[in-house]
Each structure stands twice: as structure tokens, then as C-alpha cells.
Amino acid sequence: MTVWLVSRHPGAGEWVRRQGIRVDRQVEELDPAQVAAGDVVLGTLPLHLAAAVCERGARFWALSLDVPREWRGRELSAGDMDRLGARLEEFRVERRPGTRPEPAAAGEEEGR
């Protein structure tokens, strides 16, 4: 089993390690083809990549934090991430091929 951290931010790597989690590979971009069943992927991924990770039998844990508008675009330290309530949340993302959103029923938009 490999524990992956997907992040280009040094503060995120430090924060994860402070949680007592051993990271085997930290990458800026993830190629899901390298992920094996039983692996654990931590970080922030677009949904299609998170789905690919789950399809391969790996577990996906999103690194979540609520960043105020005035903090966006700045490099965050592990301490900053603690102050912002950083957390790891497991998600199981499922791709549903062949489905698409239904068009809104006539008049449905008027009631909003």
C-alpha cells in the first residue's frame, strides 16, 4: 500500500505529517494509472481524477479547509492550515457514464 499526497504546497505536506500520517509519495499532479488497489490518496483532486482513484480500488481523502477570501492565493503554512480547520475527509467518488442532467421543466425556473 502506498500513501500518496497530491499537493504542490509544502505547508500541506507538513500538515499531513503533523497528523501522524506517513506519506510515501508526494506529487504535484497525480497519474491515476500509477495508483494501485489498496493505496490511499490524500489531497485535492478534480472529480474525474478522484473517480479514477476510486475505480482502481484506492481510497480518496480530500484535504479540506475553509479559506477566507482574503487568504486565497497565498501560501499557507501548516499552522495556518490548523487555524483554518484543515481536515481529511474520505470520499467515494463514482463515475456514472451515460447519464446527463435533465433539462428543467417548463416554468420551473420562474419559481426560484
PyMOL commands that set and color helices and strands:
alter all, ss='L'
color gray80, all
select helices_A, chain A and resi 10-18+32-34+47-55+69-71+78-83+108-111
alter helices_A, ss='H'
color red, helices_A
select strands_A, chain A and resi 3-6+25-27+40-43+59-64+87-91
alter strands_A, ss='S'
color yellow, strands_A
deselect
rebuild
show_as cartoon
